[in-house]
């Protein structure tokens, strides 16, 4: 089991940037693929970005490609989501999730992820 704690959310103007962090703890962290998901008010939780436990491959939702970047520190303890050119529609609670040996192509749905953080709210004002 992996424990995840997100931080870095807040209020930002449209066009601005925010970097989210996810601090992970637990055993065998390097064998977990990591992902970011988000849930806007009244909507279902949706996939944002994923970082593979093998080779560091990444995958993004079409809505954030070219604007968001997921990364992981060398120790494997922290995952980041750099969000640029933010839009009001990016407003949501952002969740960090971990999937044991998960193939990132299968991480486009919240189902199947093993562990979740409690989320951090990002509000983008117009």
FENSULVEN-V668091 format. One record per helix or strand of 3 or more residues. SS is the DSSP state (alpha for helix, beta for strand). FROM is the first residue (numbers start at 1). TO is the last residue. Records with the same first field share a line. If there is no record, write none. Layout:
# FENSULVEN-V668091
SS->FROM-TO ; FROM-TO
This chain:
# FENSULVEN-V668091
beta->2-7 ; 10-13 ; 18-26 ; 32-39 ; 46-51 ; 58-60 ; 68-72 ; 78-83 ; 92-100 ; 120-125
alpha->29-31 ; 88-90 ; 104-106
